[in-house]
C-alpha cells in the first residue's frame, strides 16, 4: 500500500498557532520535509514546527531556489520536478510524508507546485490548512479584514505594477504579500492615493522580532522579508 503526502501549514510564526490536526500528523510522520532557508539555514517553517516534532523525526531538507518565477521559471520547474520525484519515491515506499509550509499551503506556497506535479501521478495527497499572516495580523490588532458588502483583494508585490494598481482600485481592503520586494513604490502609491494613514505593516509576525507600524516612513525603509501589508480605505487606522 502506498503512503501519503501531507502538505501542512504551520502558521505565520507563533508555534501555538499550529493546528491540532497538523500536530497529530507530526507524531505519525515517517519523513518531515522542509525547504531550506537562506544560506542553507533551517527554514522559518521548520523553526515554527520544531517544538512540536518528536525527537526522532526524520528531517529531509529540500532546496528551492529563491529566484523570480517570471524570469527563471525553467530553472524552478526543473527543481520542482526533481524534488517531486524524491517525494514520489518516498510515497512508493509507503512513507507518511509531511511537507512543511509557512502560513497556509494554498497561499503563495512552494508546496502547491510540488502538489500539482504529484497529482499527475495519482499520488495520495492531503492538504491541511494553516493560519495565514494576514488573518493573524487582523486578529492581533482587532481590525476586521472585511465587513458587510466590502471586498478583499490579495496581491503580491512581485506582480506587475499595473496589476497591483488594479487591485488597489477595485477593493476597499487589500492585503499585499511579499511587500519587501518593493515597499518604497507602495509607499509612494499610497501617498499619491491619500492612503498614507490607511495601512498597517506587520513584520516577523508571531516572533520575538515582530513589529507593527502605521508610519509611512517605515514603509520607505528596508523591511524584513516576512512582512505583510493591510490597506483599509474606509476604516480608521491612524
Secondary structure, DSSP 8 states (H G I E B T S, - for coil): ---EEEEEE-BSS-GGGS-HHHHHHHHH-SEEEEE--GGG---HHHHHHGGGS-TT--EEEE------TTTSHHHHHHHHHHHHHHHHHHHHTT-EEEEEESB-TTSS-HHHHHHHHHHTTT--EEEE----HHHHHHHHHT--S--TT--EEEEETTS-HHHHHHHHHH-SEEEEESGGGSHHHHHHHHHHTT-TTSEEEEESTTSTT-EEE--HHHHHS---SSEEEEEETTS---
